[in-house]
Amino acid sequence: MQTPEEKKAFVREKFSAISHKYDFLNSVLSMQIDRYWRWYTTRQLKEFPDGAVLDLCAGTLPLSLELTRQAPARQVVSIDFCEDMLRAGVRVLPDDKRRPRIMPVCGDGEKIPARSGSFWGITVAFGVRNLARTQDGLNEMHRVLKLGGKLLILEFSRPKNCIIKPLYSFYLNKVLPRIAGLISGDKEAYEYLASSIAGFYEPTELMTMMKKAGFAEVYCRPLTFGIVTVYVGVK
Ligand SMILES: C[S@@+](CC[C@H](N)C(=O)[O-])C[C@H]1O[C@@H](n2cnc3c(N)ncnc32)[C@H](O)[C@@H]1O
């Protein structure tokens, strides 16, 4: 059993090890459906086209890019505690008008380096599952949102459909770690992906935690047979 500090160190090290191949593997392993998931999540912030948005656990910045693509006046602060992931993202940022609107910051999602009430929106794509102290992270997200601001969490969930469930489980546990291990050179990182999805909260549990952090109007929507779920909450 890992302590929270051990989990943090493990997660940071694993993402650092795969940072150079993360985007490529994401596209291949999800057959590019991840683009739709990020597009859908970002669309839920359309009522805040020009307010500052925090992209937490931003990694190589794919969601930060989508946030700036969908709203040309939007400023995004992109926080991640793995510098190598941010660096890999910055290296391939397109040289267009989006670039100056993305500000990468190395920081911890459980102690967000921002003043209370700073953002109109927060997005967290595939990051909440990696937090060592989920409730602390959610409390912090609530703190840094403005009153009326919106939190969007995009996270893996477990499909319930009796045909999809065994197929997905086989893919996630047997196929994916092998392919990803070969390409990234770190099979353990993708075994962690499968085990962290298996061990993650049920959507109802995560929504209860969001409410405990102070969020209102909390609901969730499963996408792609429930392989992922988008959670929404308002401060
Ligand atoms: C699966 S990646 C997701 C990256 C990106 N959001 C995306 O859509 O692909 C998860 C990211 O969460 C980051 N992370 C995990 N725990 C964190 C924490 N406590 N604070 C900040 N970032 C964290 C990792 O470094 C990693 O880059």
The ligand as a MOL file (V3000), in Angstrom:
LIG
                    3D

  0  0  0     0  0            999 V3000
M  V30 BEGIN CTAB
M  V30 COUNTS 27 29 0 0 0
M  V30 BEGIN ATOM
M  V30 1 C -2.8990 11.2530 -17.9360 0
M  V30 2 S -2.0450 12.7780 -17.8410 0 CHG=1
M  V30 3 C -3.2340 13.8690 -18.5250 0
M  V30 4 C -2.6240 14.9910 -19.3140 0
M  V30 5 C -3.6210 15.8700 -20.0720 0
M  V30 6 N -4.5470 16.5320 -19.1910 0
M  V30 7 C -4.3830 15.1340 -21.1430 0
M  V30 8 O -5.5460 15.4600 -21.3730 0
M  V30 9 O -3.8120 14.2660 -21.8050 0 CHG=-1
M  V30 10 C -2.1480 13.1150 -16.1210 0
M  V30 11 C -1.2640 14.2830 -15.6800 0
M  V30 12 O -1.5680 14.5830 -14.3120 0
M  V30 13 C -0.3850 15.0650 -13.7130 0
M  V30 14 N -0.5440 15.0210 -12.2590 0
M  V30 15 C -0.7770 13.9490 -11.4730 0
M  V30 16 N -0.8550 14.3200 -10.1870 0
M  V30 17 C -0.6840 15.6650 -10.1480 0
M  V30 18 C -0.6700 16.6330 -9.1150 0
M  V30 19 N -0.8190 16.2930 -7.8360 0
M  V30 20 N -0.4970 17.9260 -9.4430 0
M  V30 21 C -0.3110 18.2920 -10.7350 0
M  V30 22 N -0.2970 17.4270 -11.7650 0
M  V30 23 C -0.4920 16.1240 -11.4710 0
M  V30 24 C 0.6880 14.1440 -14.2710 0
M  V30 25 O 1.9690 14.6870 -14.1520 0
M  V30 26 C 0.2220 13.9960 -15.7410 0
M  V30 27 O 0.8620 14.9220 -16.5790 0
M  V30 END ATOM
M  V30 BEGIN BOND
M  V30 1 1 1 2
M  V30 2 1 2 3
M  V30 3 1 2 10
M  V30 4 1 3 4
M  V30 5 1 4 5
M  V30 6 1 5 6
M  V30 7 1 5 7
M  V30 8 2 7 8
M  V30 9 1 7 9
M  V30 10 1 10 11
M  V30 11 1 11 12
M  V30 12 1 11 26
M  V30 13 1 12 13
M  V30 14 1 13 14
M  V30 15 1 13 24
M  V30 16 1 14 15
M  V30 17 1 14 23
M  V30 18 2 15 16
M  V30 19 1 16 17
M  V30 20 1 17 18
M  V30 21 2 17 23
M  V30 22 1 18 19
M  V30 23 2 18 20
M  V30 24 1 20 21
M  V30 25 2 21 22
M  V30 26 1 22 23
M  V30 27 1 24 25
M  V30 28 1 24 26
M  V30 29 1 26 27
M  V30 END BOND
M  V30 END CTAB
M  END
